[in-house]
Structure formats: structure tokens, C-alpha cells
Amino acid sequence: MNDFGNVGKLMYLPLADIETGEEFTASEFLINAAAEMVLQAGGRNWQPLIVKETGDYQYQVVSNPLVYAVAHQANLERVWCIVIDANPLSIEQAKILAGEATPKVNLNTASRDTILAALRHLVAQPGSDLKGLDVIKATNRLDETDRSEWKSFTPITTLKCGITKGKKLDALQQVFFLSPVKKEAPPPAPTAVSVKKASRDDIFERLEYLSTYKIGGFETIDADKTADAIFTASKSKWKSLNPITKLECGIDAAKLKTLKTVLTL
């Protein structure tokens, strides 16, 4: 048998060929009542069991385990099943669509709308540890923060967004996971030029490089306005680049150290 020959098919499989998957519990009333309804329908389960192939004519439950329990209770010889790919992502999708699992999104790359929807979902859950959270405030703080390299949720506790260490922070793991963005190394920096001899375009090119590749915090500056401020400044008496920090152009002492890699006196 081709391992993938039955994927995607609706099949009427012998119950004896199907083994249970993860542990499943349901009330005796629910199972018995559902079994009676299946028998009243002529032994047909209109909600299919989701299984994966484990060998020749061998299958395992991956979703809709209630159907499996009910089929046993009703003493069915065969049960209608859909065979899916054994890939973990396919199984996770089946569980999510069946309401057995909650989807998770990557907080490193999630959009504002996605973060807002996820937080609203958490707050709405019965007994939520995030009850009372100002979801708009929390969403805005998260959206404004560079999360691309986060490897844990701990930085959230420093955002003053109402999510503190402990149960509130742990609750986020119900809907978020972290997979840091792998950043490619930036291309070589433009050759350093003298700030006194550089044209406005020369200055802008170097500021734009630092801003585009988020080097030294330069992604927060306006390269156009900063280039104008530096180019138009009177620089004849400058003995260092320190006066740039007084131009109110977004460059402080910390950024100046980075700027010195592309601009000299």
C-alpha cells in the first residue's frame, strides 16, 4: 500500500484497524447519548473520525476522538473516517479546525490586528488571568516595540502594558509562540567621508544605510531631516563630530558612535 494513497479520502474503515491517539475523556452521559443517536441514524457517524495511516491497513486517531469513543460504545464494526497526512502541521490544523486546539501566532512577526484579536480572545476566556487588561493599550505597546529578536516573553513585563510576570505572562503562551526573525547581514557600509566635504547626498546615503539596516538605533531617525540638519550646519570650526548631538536631529551620544563609522571630521 502506498503510504500516501489514502490521504484525503473519506473511508469506511473497520474500527478494529484504528487505534486511539492521545488520551481522551468525556462524560459517560455524553458518550452514551451520542452512541444512541448514531444507532438511530443506522450506525452512520455523520461527523467523520480523523485518522492518519500508521501501516498497512492500520490507522490512528488524530482528531475527533469523541467519534471514536462513541463508535466503541455503539459497537460499530466500521466507522466513516477521513485520512490525513501524518505531517504534524496537518494534524495540528485538523485539531484547530475541530476546536480541540487553539491556534498560535508568532509574536515576533504578528501584526497589530493579529495581536489585538489574540489578546481579546484571551481576555474573553472564562477565568482568564488577563481579565481587566486594557487590550488596546497592551496591543499598542507591543506593536510599537521591535519584537523581531525576542527569544522569551519576558521583555513584555518592561512595557508597562498591564501584563506582569507570572500567570498573566504565562497566559500569552496559549495564543503566541516565538520564532525570532533571522536577519541577513547588511551589505558593506558606504566608505566613510568627511562631514565637512560631503555633499548633502553623501550624508543622506550614509544615514539611509544605517536607518534601513537598523544599525545603532538609526531606524528611529528621519534620514532626510537629519541629512539637512547636518549639511546646512556651520562646520568650519568643528573639531569633532560632537556638535551633531546639539542639532536636534535625533542623534545622541550613543548614535554618534555609530555615525562615526560612516562620517569623519
BADRENPA-396742 format. One record per residue: residue number from 1; residue in three letters; x, y, z of N, C-alpha, C in turn. Coordinates in steps of 0.001 Angstrom, whole numbers, plus 524288, in hexadecimal, padded with zeros to 5 digits. Layout:
<atoms>
ATOM;fikol;romi;nu;nv;nw;cau;cav;caw;cu;cv;cw
ATOM;NUM;ala;X;Y;Z;X;Y;Z;X;Y;Z
...
</atoms>
This chain:
<atoms>
ATOM;fikol;romi;nu;nv;nw;cau;cav;caw;cu;cv;cw
ATOM;1;met;80345;7FB4D;80000;80000;80000;80000;80365;804E0;80000
ATOM;2;asn;8023C;80880;7FCAB;804F9;80D7D;7FC91;803B0;81080;80189
ATOM;3;asp;807C7;8124E;80444;806F5;814F5;80940;8034F;819A7;808C2
ATOM;4;phe;8032B;81C07;80425;8000A;820BA;80380;7FB4D;81FD2;7FFF3
ATOM;5;gly;7FA4D;81AF5;7FEB0;7F622;819C4;7FB02;7F0B5;81B26;7FCE4
ATOM;6;asn;7EFE4;81B34;801F4;7EAAF;81C2A;80408;7E9F0;821A5;80647
ATOM;7;val;7EE14;824CE;8061D;7EDBE;82A0F;80858;7E996;82D3C;80584
ATOM;8;gly;7E61D;82F88;8089E;7E1F6;832C6;80670;7DCF8;82FD4;8053F
ATOM;9;lys;7DD0E;82AB5;805F9;7D876;82794;804A7;7D4CB;826F3;80957
ATOM;10;leu;7CFB9;826B6;80830;7CBD3;82543;80C10;7CB45;81F4F;80BA0
ATOM;11;met;7CC7A;81C89;80FE4;7CC9E;816D1;80FAE;7C94C;81471;81405
ATOM;12;tyr;7C712;80FF9;812CD;7C3CF;80D1D;81688;7C735;808C0;818C0
ATOM;13;leu;7C9DE;809EF;81D18;7CDF2;80678;81F13;7CC13;8030C;8238B
ATOM;14;pro;7CE31;7FE46;823F1;7CD06;7FAE7;8286D;7CF04;7FD81;82D70
ATOM;15;leu;7CBCD;7FDAF;83157;7CD56;80026;8363D;7D205;7FD55;838A9
ATOM;16;ala;7D260;7F837;8379C;7D6A4;7F51A;839C7;7DBF1;7F6B6;8378B
ATOM;17;asp;7DBF8;7F94F;8330B;7E0E8;7FAE9;8309A;7E2B6;80049;83274
ATOM;18;ile;7DFA7;802A0;835EC;7E0DE;807EA;837B5;7E251;807CF;83D79
ATOM;19;glu;7E6C9;80A0D;83EB9;7E861;80A70;84432;7E78E;80FFE;8461F
ATOM;20;thr;7E6B7;81070;84B35;7E5D5;8159D;84D71;7EACF;818D3;84D47
ATOM;21;gly;7EA41;81DEF;84D81;7EECD;8215E;84D78;7EFE3;82359;852EE
ATOM;22;glu;7EFAB;82878;8539F;7F095;82AC4;858C7;7EC13;82964;85C6B
ATOM;23;glu;7ED37;8298A;8617A;7E932;8283C;86561;7E499;82BFE;864DE
ATOM;24;phe;7DFF3;829C3;86515;7DB35;82CE1;86479;7D74C;82B55;868AC
ATOM;25;thr;7D4DB;82F3A;86AFB;7D0D7;82E27;86EE6;7CBFB;83153;86DA3
ATOM;26;ala;7C77F;82EF8;86E8D;7C278;83197;86DE4;7BEAD;82F07;871B2
ATOM;27;ser;7BA8C;831BF;87318;7B6D8;82FA2;876D9;7B423;82AD0;874AA
ATOM;28;glu;7B2D1;82741;87823;7B00E;82282;87690;7AAE6;823DA;873EE
ATOM;29;phe;7A83C;827D9;875F1;7A348;82987;87399;7A407;82B2A;86DEC
ATOM;30;leu;7A801;82E62;86CEF;7A8F2;8305B;867AA;7A9F9;82BE2;863DC
ATOM;31;ile;7AD49;82844;86571;7AEA8;823EB;861FD;7A9F6;82066;86106
ATOM;32;asn;7A71A;81F20;8652B;7A297;81BA4;8649B;79E44;81E18;8614C
ATOM;33;ala;79D31;8231E;8624F;79912;825C5;85F5C;79A89;82646;859A1
ATOM;34;ala;79F70;82778;85899;7A133;827FC;8532F;7A114;822B4;85069
ATOM;35;ala;7A275;81E96;8533F;7A265;8194F;850FA;79CD0;817D5;84F74
ATOM;36;glu;79913;81949;852AE;7939D;8181E;85186;791DE;81AFF;84C92
ATOM;37;met;7939C;81FD3;84BED;7922D;822D5;84746;7949B;8207A;84258
ATOM;38;val;79964;81E8E;842D1;79BEA;81C03;83E5B;798EE;8171D;83CC9
ATOM;39;leu;79740;81427;8409F;7944B;80F5D;83F7C;78F05;810AC;83CFE
ATOM;40;gln;78CAF;814FD;83EC3;787B4;8169F;83C77;7885A;81849;836C2
ATOM;41;ala;78D2C;819CE;8355B;78E4D;81B58;82FF7;7903C;816BB;82CBF
ATOM;42;gly;78F33;81208;82E9F;790C9;80D58;82BC0;79685;80C09;82C5C
ATOM;43;gly;798E2;80E01;8307D;79E64;80CD5;8316D;7A21E;81036;82E46
ATOM;44;arg;7A012;81465;82C1A;7A361;817E4;828F6;7A517;81C90;82C32
ATOM;45;asn;7AA23;81D7E;82C58;7AC2B;82231;82EF2;7ACD2;82679;82AE4
ATOM;46;trp;7A976;82A74;82B3F;7A9A5;82EAC;8276C;7AE64;83231;8284C
ATOM;47;gln;7B079;83229;82CEF;7B552;834FF;82E02;7B9C5;83104;82D87
ATOM;48;pro;7BD1E;8317F;8299C;7C120;82D7B;828CF;7C574;82DA7;82CE4
ATOM;49;leu;7C7C2;82933;82DB5;7CC61;828C7;83104;7D10E;82A51;82DA7
ATOM;50;ile;7D4B8;82D43;82FDB;7D964;82ED5;82CF6;7DDE3;82B50;82E9E
ATOM;51;val;7E028;82892;82AD0;7E44A;824CE;82C06;7E8F7;8259C;82870
ATOM;52;lys;7ED5C;82360;82A0D;7F1FF;82329;826B3;7F37D;81D75;82602
ATOM;53;glu;7F609;81C43;821B4;7F7CE;816EA;820C5;7FCD1;815E7;823CF
ATOM;54;thr;7FD15;81174;82668;801CA;80FFC;8294D;80450;80B1A;8270E
ATOM;55;gly;801BD;8088F;82366;803BC;803CA;8210B;7FFB6;801A1;81D46
ATOM;56;asp;800AF;7FCFB;81B34;7FCEE;7FA8E;817A6;7F7CF;7F97D;81A75
ATOM;57;tyr;7F3C0;7FC43;818BC;7EE84;7FBA3;81AF0;7EE70;7FCB6;820D7
ATOM;58;gln;7F1E2;8002A;8228D;7F216;801A4;8280A;7F1C8;8079B;82860
ATOM;59;tyr;7EE92;80967;82C20;7ED9B;80EFE;82C90;7EDA4;810A6;8324B
ATOM;60;gln;7EE55;815B6;83314;7EE43;817D8;8386A;7EB12;81CD8;8387C
ATOM;61;val;7E807;81D7D;83CA5;7E4C8;8222A;83D49;7E845;826EE;83E2A
ATOM;62;val;7E743;82B1F;83B49;7EA21;82FFD;83C26;7E67B;83480;83D84
ATOM;63;ser;7E15F;833E3;83C52;7DD9F;83805;83D94;7D827;835B2;83DD2
ATOM;64;asn;7D49D;83884;8405C;7CF3E;836AF;8414F;7CF24;831A0;84480
ATOM;65;pro;7D205;83161;848D0;7D237;82C92;84BF0;7CCEC;82B04;84E38
ATOM;66;leu;7C951;82ED4;84EC3;7C423;82D82;850B9;7C17C;8299A;84D13
ATOM;67;val;7C250;82A39;8480B;7BFFC;826A3;84440;7C1F0;82113;8452F
ATOM;68;tyr;7C6E1;8209D;84664;7C941;81B78;84769;7C6D1;818F7;84C3F
ATOM;69;ala;7C64B;81C18;85069;7C406;81A14;85541;7BE54;81885;85477
ATOM;70;val;7BB7F;81BAD;85188;7B5F8;81A96;8507F;7B560;815B5;84D1F
ATOM;71;ala;7B8C7;81508;84949;7B88F;81073;845DE;7B958;80B75;848FC
ATOM;72;his;7BCFB;80B9B;84CB2;7BDDD;8070E;85015;7B907;80600;85374
ATOM;73;gln;7B6D5;80A32;8559E;7B240;8098E;858F7;7ADA5;8075A;855E1
ATOM;74;ala;7AD45;808DA;850F5;7A8EB;80709;84DA9;7AA0C;801B6;84B27
ATOM;75;asn;7AEBD;7FF90;84C51;7B055;7FA7A;84A2D;7B035;7FA60;84436
ATOM;76;leu;7B1E5;7FEA8;841D6;7B222;7FEDA;83C27;7B6B8;7FB9D;83A28
ATOM;77;glu;7B5DD;7F8EF;835D3;7BA20;7F5F7;83377;7BD7B;7F977;83004
ATOM;78;arg;7BAFC;7FD51;82D97;7BDCA;800EC;82A34;7BC34;80688;82B78
ATOM;79;val;7BFAB;80A10;82A1E;7BEAC;80F8F;82B35;7C0BD;812CE;826AB
ATOM;80;trp;7BDDF;816FB;82563;7BF8B;81A63;82123;7C40A;81DDD;8230B
ATOM;81;cys;7C830;81DFF;81FF6;7CCE8;820E5;82176;7CEFF;82406;81CD5
ATOM;82;ile;7D1C5;82821;81E1C;7D4D8;82AEA;81A35;7DA90;829FC;81B94
ATOM;83;val;7DD8A;82833;817BD;7E313;82723;8188B;7E629;82C01;81712
ATOM;84;ile;7E962;82DD0;81AB1;7EC79;83285;81992;7F249;8314B;819AC
ATOM;85;asp;7F538;834EA;8179D;7FAEA;8348E;81795;7FCDD;83439;81D3D
ATOM;86;ala;800DE;83108;81E28;802F0;83064;82372;80682;834DB;82516
ATOM;87;asn;80739;838B5;821B7;80A78;83D32;822FF;80840;83FEE;827DA
ATOM;88;pro;80B98;84128;82BB9;809B9;843B9;83086;80694;848AE;82F87
ATOM;89;leu;807FC;84BA7;82B85;80519;85073;82A5E;7FF96;84F40;82877
ATOM;90;ser;7FF0A;84B03;82588;7F9D6;84973;823AB;7F67B;847B0;82841
ATOM;91;ile;7F8E4;844D2;82BD9;7F60D;842F0;83070;7F476;8478B;833E4
ATOM;92;glu;7F805;84B4F;83483;7F6C4;84FEB;837AB;7F23E;852E9;83540
ATOM;93;gln;7F259;85371;8300D;7EE1A;85633;82D68;7E8E6;8537A;82E4C
ATOM;94;ala;7E8E5;84E3A;82DF7;7E414;84B3D;82EB8;7E1E6;84C30;83436
ATOM;95;lys;7E55A;84C55;83815;7E3A7;84D29;83D75;7E18A;852B1;83E3E
ATOM;96;ile;7E406;85670;83BB7;7E236;85BD8;83C26;7DCD8;85C71;839B1
ATOM;97;leu;7DC22;85A29;83505;7D722;85A9F;83259;7D2CA;857B2;83530
ATOM;98;ala;7D449;853C0;83847;7D06E;850D5;83B46;7CF66;8535C;8409D
ATOM;99;gly;7D21C;8579F;841A5;7D167;85A54;846A2;7D40E;857A5;84B2B
ATOM;100;glu;7D7C8;8542B;84A0A;7DA7F;8514E;84E2A;7DF8F;853F8;84FCA
ATOM;101;ala;7E142;857C4;84CCE;7E611;85A97;84E01;7E565;86046;84C6A
ATOM;102;thr;7E85F;863A6;84EEE;7E832;8693E;84DBD;7ECC2;86A99;84A2D
ATOM;103;pro;7EBB7;86D41;845DC;7F00F;86EB1;8426D;7F3B6;8728B;8451F
ATOM;104;lys;7F8A5;8724F;843B9;7FC7E;875EC;845E4;7FF14;878EA;84176
ATOM;105;val;80086;87DC7;8428D;8031D;88105;83EA3;80869;882C8;840B8
ATOM;106;asn;80BDB;883DD;83D1F;81128;88571;83E84;81131;88B29;84047
ATOM;107;leu;81242;88C04;84541;81240;8915A;84753;816BE;8948E;8451C
ATOM;108;asn;81ACB;89208;84339;81F29;894EE;840F1;81D8E;897F7;83C14
ATOM;109;thr;819A7;895F3;8394B;81821;89857;83450;8125E;899E2;83405
ATOM;110;ala;80F5E;898E0;8381A;809B2;899D6;837FF;80868;89F94;83707
ATOM;111;ser;8045B;8A079;833E8;8028F;8A5CD;832D6;7FF76;8A7D8;83781
ATOM;112;arg;7FE6E;8ACED;8376E;7FB63;8AF46;83BA9;7F602;8ACC6;83C09
ATOM;113;asp;7F362;8AC0E;83799;7EE24;8A9D3;8379C;7EE23;8A448;839D8
ATOM;114;thr;7F22C;8A140;83894;7F289;89BE1;83A89;7F35B;89BDA;8406D
ATOM;115;ile;7F6C5;89F4B;8424F;7F7BF;89F9F;847F1;7F2C9;8A12E;84AD4
ATOM;116;leu;7F000;8A508;848B5;7EB2F;8A6DA;84B29;7E727;8A277;84B72
ATOM;117;ala;7E678;89FA0;8472F;7E2AC;89B57;84710;7E429;8970F;84AF0
ATOM;118;ala;7E92F;895E3;84B48;7EAFE;891C2;84ED2;7EA1E;89347;85484
ATOM;119;leu;7EB4F;8981F;855DF;7EA8C;899E6;85B44;7E4BE;89A13;85CAF
ATOM;120;arg;7E186;89BC3;85905;7DBDF;89BCA;85A07;7D9DD;8963D;85AE5
ATOM;121;his;7DBF1;8928E;857F5;7DA6A;88D14;858A2;7DBD7;88B30;85E1C
ATOM;122;leu;7E092;88C6E;85FDA;7E251;88AB6;86508;7DEFC;88D22;8695E
ATOM;123;val;7DDFB;8922D;868EC;7DAF9;894EF;86CF3;7D571;892BC;86D50
ATOM;124;ala;7D354;890FA;868EC;7CDE9;88F10;868CD;7CD4A;88987;86AF5
ATOM;125;gln;7D1A8;886CC;86BEF;7D147;88173;86DD5;7CF62;88151;87381
ATOM;126;pro;7CC0D;87D88;874E3;7CA41;87D0C;87A53;7CEE4;87C63;87E0A
ATOM;127;gly;7CEEA;87F7F;8822A;7D31A;87F18;88608;7D856;88106;88416
ATOM;128;ser;7D857;88447;8800A;7DD3D;88627;87DC0;7E08A;88920;881B7
ATOM;129;asp;7E59E;8881C;881A8;7E940;88AF1;88507;7EA27;89083;88314
ATOM;130;leu;7E813;891AF;87E74;7E8BF;896EF;87C42;7E3C3;89A31;87C98
ATOM;131;lys;7E009;8986D;87FC0;7DB43;89B74;8807E;7DCA6;8A0FD;88251
ATOM;132;gly;7DA1C;8A4E6;87FF3;7DB20;8AA49;88178;7DF92;8ACCB;87E7D
ATOM;133;leu;7E247;8A9CB;87B34;7E69E;8ABFD;87835;7E49E;8AFFD;8743B
ATOM;134;asp;7E748;8B459;873E7;7E615;8B83F;86FE3;7E8A0;8B63F;86ADC
ATOM;135;val;7E594;8B385;867A5;7E7DE;8B0F0;86316;7E9E3;8B4D7;85F06
ATOM;136;ile;7E773;8B966;85EB1;7E942;8BD4F;85AF0;7EEA2;8BF55;85C8D
ATOM;137;lys;7EF31;8C08D;86180;7F434;8C27A;86380;7F867;8BE53;862D6
ATOM;138;ala;7F72B;8B981;8645B;7FB00;8B547;863ED;7FC84;8B455;85E3A
ATOM;139;thr;7F8A6;8B47B;85AC7;7F9B0;8B3A8;85532;7FD35;8B7EF;8530F
ATOM;140;asn;7FC0E;8BCBF;8546A;7FF36;8C11F;8527E;804D9;8C0B5;85456
ATOM;141;arg;8059C;8BF49;8594B;80AEE;8BED4;85B63;80DEE;8BA82;85886
ATOM;142;leu;80B51;8B629;85797;80DD7;8B1CF;854DC;80F00;8B334;84F28
ATOM;143;asp;80B55;8B5EB;84CBF;80BF5;8B748;84737;8105C;8BB37;84671
ATOM;144;glu;8111C;8BEA8;84A3E;8151B;8C2B5;849D0;81A98;8C0AD;84AF5
ATOM;145;thr;81ADD;8BBF4;84D13;81FDF;8B9C2;84EB4;82229;8B622;84A88
ATOM;146;asp;82742;8B64D;849E3;829E0;8B2B2;84647;82A31;8AD5C;848F1
ATOM;147;arg;826EA;8A9BF;84723;826A3;8A484;84976;82979;8A06A;84635
ATOM;148;ser;82BDD;8A214;841FB;82DEB;89E61;83E23;831F6;89A90;8404D
ATOM;149;glu;834DB;89C2A;84454;83901;898C8;84654;837C3;8967E;84BB2
ATOM;150;trp;8330C;8974A;84D9E;831A9;8952F;852BE;83224;88F42;852D7
ATOM;151;lys;83471;88D50;85703;834E4;887A7;857C1;831BF;885DD;85C7D
ATOM;152;ser;82F71;8898F;85F3A;82BF8;88854;8639D;827EC;88CA5;86401
ATOM;153;phe;823E7;88BB5;86732;81FC4;88F97;867D9;82125;8939D;86C15
ATOM;154;thr;8256E;892D5;86EC4;826E2;89629;87334;82706;89C03;871F5
ATOM;155;pro;828FD;89DA4;86D5B;82920;8A350;86C43;823CB;8A5F9;86CA2
ATOM;156;ile;81F9D;8A2FD;86C28;81A59;8A54A;86C78;81977;8A7D0;871C3
ATOM;157;thr;81BDB;8A59B;875CF;81B03;8A79F;87B1F;81D67;8AD03;87BE7
ATOM;158;thr;820BD;8AEC0;87847;8232D;8B3EE;878C2;82036;8B815;875AC
ATOM;159;leu;81C13;8B67F;872F1;8193D;8BA27;86F8D;81509;8BD46;8726C
ATOM;160;lys;8141F;8BBF8;8775E;81012;8BE96;87A81;80ACC;8BE75;877B5
ATOM;161;cys;8096D;8B9C0;875F6;80490;8B927;872FA;8006E;8B617;875FD
ATOM;162;gly;80178;8B4EE;87AEE;7FDAF;8B215;87E14;7FEA6;8AC3E;87E54
ATOM;163;ile;8028A;8AA5F;87B78;803DE;8A4CA;87B83;808D1;8A41B;87EB5
ATOM;164;thr;8083F;8A1C6;88342;80C91;8A123;886E1;80E6D;89B7B;88717
ATOM;165;lys;812EC;89AB4;88971;81530;8957F;889D5;811A8;891F2;88D13
ATOM;166;gly;81144;88D18;88B7F;80DE8;88961;88E3D;80983;8877B;88ACB
ATOM;167;lys;804E2;886ED;88D00;80072;884B5;88A23;7FEED;887E8;88555
ATOM;168;lys;7FF36;88D17;885BF;7FDB7;8905C;8814B;80169;88F83;87CAF
ATOM;169;leu;80675;88F62;87DD6;80A46;88E8B;879AE;809CE;88906;87780
ATOM;170;asp;80911;8853C;87AEB;8089A;87FC4;8793C;803D3;87EF7;875C5
ATOM;171;ala;7FFBB;88208;876AF;7FAE6;88170;8739E;7FBCD;8827C;86DD6
ATOM;172;leu;7FF9E;885AF;86C9C;8009E;8870D;8672B;8023F;88250;863F2
ATOM;173;gln;8047F;87E73;86692;80651;879CE;863C2;801D2;8768F;86198
ATOM;174;gln;7FD13;877DC;8631E;7F887;87520;860F1;7F793;876A3;85B47
ATOM;175;val;7F934;87B60;859CC;7F81C;87D3B;85479;7FCF1;87F11;8517F
ATOM;176;phe;8015A;87F93;85439;80617;8816B;851A6;80A8D;87D83;85238
ATOM;177;phe;80E06;87D7E;84E66;812F9;87AC3;84EEB;81727;87E76;84CDF
ATOM;178;leu;81C0D;87D1F;84DB2;82050;88074;84BF8;823D9;87D85;8482B
ATOM;179;ser;824CC;87FEF;843C7;82876;87DE2;83FE3;82B52;8829A;83DA9
ATOM;180;pro;82F9D;8842C;8404D;8325C;888F6;83ECE;833B9;88932;83903
ATOM;181;val;8334B;88DDE;836E6;83483;88EB9;83161;83A6B;88E98;8309C
ATOM;182;lys;83C0F;88B70;82CE8;841A4;88B27;82BB1;84309;88FA7;82810
ATOM;183;lys;8463C;89325;82A06;847AB;897B5;826F0;84C79;89694;82393
ATOM;184;glu;84C10;89812;81EAC;85087;8977A;81B30;85477;89BCE;81C60
ATOM;185;ala;85970;89A83;81BC1;85D82;89E6C;81CA8;85CE2;8A2CE;818B1
ATOM;186;pro;85D39;8A7B4;81A74;85CA6;8AC12;816CD;8613F;8AC42;81307
ATOM;187;pro;8608C;8AEB4;80E87;864F1;8AF46;80AE0;86918;8B2D5;80D3B
ATOM;188;pro;86DBA;8B2E0;80B01;871EA;8B642;80D20;87021;8BBF3;80D73
ATOM;189;ala;871CD;8BE9C;8117F;87051;8C414;8123B;87304;8C788;80E2C
ATOM;190;pro;8708F;8CBE1;80CD6;87326;8CF8E;80942;8784B;8D169;80BA7
ATOM;191;thr;87BF9;8D2AD;80876;88103;8D49B;80A52;8803C;8D997;80D7E
ATOM;192;ala;88304;8D9FE;811CD;8828A;8DE9C;8151C;88467;8E370;8122B
ATOM;193;val;88192;8E7C0;812DD;88304;8ECB3;81052;88340;8F104;81468
ATOM;194;ser;8860C;8F50C;81319;88689;8F986;81699;8816E;8FC96;816AD
ATOM;195;val;87F79;8FDAC;81B54;87A9D;90093;81BC8;87B27;9061E;819B1
ATOM;196;lys;88004;90822;819AB;880E3;90D73;817C5;8810C;90DB0;811C7
ATOM;197;lys;88246;90948;80F54;882C0;9092B;8099C;87E29;9066B;806F8
ATOM;198;ala;87B2B;9038C;80A0E;876FD;9005A;807CF;8728A;903B1;805BA
ATOM;199;ser;87046;901EF;8016B;86B99;90473;7FF57;866E9;902B4;80294
ATOM;200;arg;862A8;9054C;801AC;85DD9;903CD;80479;85C66;8FE29;80323
ATOM;201;asp;85D08;8FCA1;7FE21;85BCC;8F744;7FC7F;85F65;8F34D;7FF14
ATOM;202;asp;8645D;8F4C9;7FFBB;86812;8F140;80259;86648;8F024;807ED
ATOM;203;ile;864AF;8F443;80AA7;862F4;8F3AD;81017;85DF2;8F073;81051
ATOM;204;phe;85A4B;8F1B2;80CD6;85556;8EED6;80CC9;85633;8E90D;80BAA
ATOM;205;glu;8598B;8E7CD;807F8;85A95;8E25E;80689;85C5B;8DF37;80B4E
ATOM;206;arg;85FB0;8E188;80E70;861CD;8DEC5;812F5;85DCA;8DE58;8175F
ATOM;207;leu;85AC4;8E268;81816;85698;8E232;81C04;85268;8DE37;81A6C
ATOM;208;glu;8511D;8DE2C;81565;84D32;8DA89;8136B;84F0B;8D4DF;81409
ATOM;209;tyr;85407;8D3F7;8133B;85640;8CEB9;813FD;85587;8CCFB;819A7
ATOM;210;leu;8570D;8D05E;81D4C;85691;8CF05;822D9;850E3;8CE37;8246D
ATOM;211;ser;84D68;8D169;82235;847D5;8D10D;82379;84565;8CC28;82125
ATOM;212;thr;84684;8CB10;81C31;84437;8C696;8197C;845A3;8C174;81C1E
ATOM;213;tyr;84A80;8C108;81DC2;84C49;8BC1B;82016;84C2B;8BC32;82609
ATOM;214;lys;84983;8C027;82819;8488A;8C07F;82DBF;84D89;8BFCB;830EB
ATOM;215;ile;8515D;8C2DB;82F7A;8566B;8C299;8321B;856CA;8C6F7;8361F
ATOM;216;gly;857FA;8C589;83AF1;858DE;8C96B;83F04;85430;8CCAB;84079
ATOM;217;gly;84F7D;8CAB8;83F59;84ACA;8CDA9;840BC;8494C;8D1C5;83CBB
ATOM;218;phe;84BCD;8D1D1;83831;84ABF;8D5CF;8343E;8458A;8D51C;83172
ATOM;219;glu;842F0;8D0B1;83271;83DCC;8CFFB;83002;839CC;8D3D5;83226
ATOM;220;thr;83B18;8D66F;83679;83766;8DA1B;838E1;83805;8DFB3;836D9
ATOM;221;ile;83C06;8E0AA;833C0;83CDF;8E608;831F1;83A59;8E6E2;82C9C
ATOM;222;asp;83999;8EBD4;82B3F;837C9;8ED57;8260D;83CAD;8EEBD;822FC
ATOM;223;ala;83E41;8EB44;81F6E;8432F;8EC05;81CA8;8434F;8F11F;81995
ATOM;224;asp;83EE1;8F28C;81743;83EA9;8F76B;8143B;83FAA;8FC30;817A5
ATOM;225;lys;83CB8;8FC9E;81BEC;83D40;9012D;81F57;8429C;9015E;821E8
ATOM;226;thr;844A1;8FCC0;8236C;849C0;8FC9E;825F3;84E09;8FE2B;8221E
ATOM;227;ala;84D95;8FC51;81D48;85171;8FDC5;8194B;8515E;903AA;8185F
ATOM;228;asp;84CA6;905F7;81828;84C33;90BA0;81771;84EC8;90E8C;81BEF
ATOM;229;ala;84DC1;90CB3;820B8;84FDC;90F63;82552;855D1;90F3C;82562
ATOM;230;ile;85804;90ACB;8241D;85DB5;90A50;82432;86029;90D57;81FB5
ATOM;231;phe;85DD3;90D01;81B18;86026;90F97;8167D;86003;91587;81700
ATOM;232;thr;85BC5;91797;81910;85B39;91D54;81958;85DE7;91FB9;81E1B
ATOM;233;ala;85F91;91C70;821BD;8621D;91E79;82671;8676B;920ED;82504
ATOM;234;ser;868E0;924FB;827EE;86DFF;9276F;8271E;8721D;923FB;829B3
ATOM;235;lys;87584;921AC;82683;87920;91DB9;8288A;87ED6;91F61;8284E
ATOM;236;ser;87FDB;9241E;826AC;8854E;925C4;825E6;8888E;92593;82AE0
ATOM;237;lys;88614;92675;82F55;8890A;92691;8343E;88899;92173;83754
ATOM;238;trp;88601;91D95;83510;8856B;91898;837CC;88AC1;915FF;83871
ATOM;239;lys;88BC0;91412;83D14;89082;91118;83E1D;88F4E;90B57;83F22
ATOM;240;ser;88A51;90A28;83F21;8887F;904C0;83FC7;882F4;90484;83DA6
ATOM;241;leu;880A0;8FFE5;83DD5;87B38;8FF44;83C15;87751;9002F;84082
ATOM;242;asn;8792E;90164;8451A;875B9;90212;8499F;87174;90634;848D6
ATOM;243;pro;87286;90A80;845FB;86E68;90E74;84541;86976;90C51;842A4
ATOM;244;ile;869E0;907D4;83FF7;86542;90597;83D6F;8610A;90447;84170
ATOM;245;thr;862B0;902DD;8462D;85EE1;90172;84A3D;85BB6;90624;84C0E
ATOM;246;lys;85D75;90AE6;84AA4;85AB1;90FA4;84C47;85741;911DC;847EC
ATOM;247;leu;856EC;90F16;8438F;853DC;9110B;83F1F;84E14;90F91;83F7A
ATOM;248;glu;84CA7;90CB8;84390;8473C;90AF9;84452;84545;90812;83F73
ATOM;249;cys;84897;90483;83DAE;84745;90193;838F4;8467F;8FBC0;83A14
ATOM;250;gly;84631;8FA6F;83F0F;84530;8F4FE;8407D;84A06;8F1D2;841A2
ATOM;251;ile;84E95;8F444;84171;85373;8F172;84277;8559A;8F30B;847C7
ATOM;252;asp;855D7;8EF35;84B46;857FB;8F01F;85079;85D77;8EDC7;850BB
ATOM;253;ala;85FCC;8EDCA;8555B;86527;8EBE6;855F4;865B9;8E632;8544D
ATOM;254;ala;861C0;8E307;8558F;8620A;8DD80;8542E;861F8;8DCBE;84E45
ATOM;255;lys;85E7D;8DF87;84B9D;85E2F;8DF19;845EA;862FD;8E16B;84349
ATOM;256;leu;86550;8E558;845D0;869E7;8E7DA;84384;86E55;8E3E6;842CA
ATOM;257;lys;86EDD;8E04A;8466B;872EF;8DC4B;845F5;87232;8D921;840F7
ATOM;258;thr;86D47;8D7F4;83FB3;86C2C;8D514;83AEA;86D13;8D87D;83627
ATOM;259;leu;86B87;8DD73;8368B;86C19;8E106;83224;871D2;8E1A7;83092
ATOM;260;lys;87546;8E13B;83463;87ADB;8E1EA;8334E;87D1A;8DD99;82FDD
ATOM;261;thr;87A10;8D973;82EFA;87BE8;8D547;82B7F;87B34;8D6C9;825C8
ATOM;262;val;877E9;8DAC1;824C7;876F7;8DC5A;81F51;8781A;8E224;81E5D
ATOM;263;leu;878CC;8E51F;82287;87A25;8EAAB;82204;87EE9;8EBDC;8255F
ATOM;264;thr;88278;8EED9;82340;8870A;8F08D;82638;88715;8F682;82643
ATOM;265;leu;88ABE;8F8A4;8293C;88B23;8FE56;8295D;88D9F;9004D;8244D
</atoms>
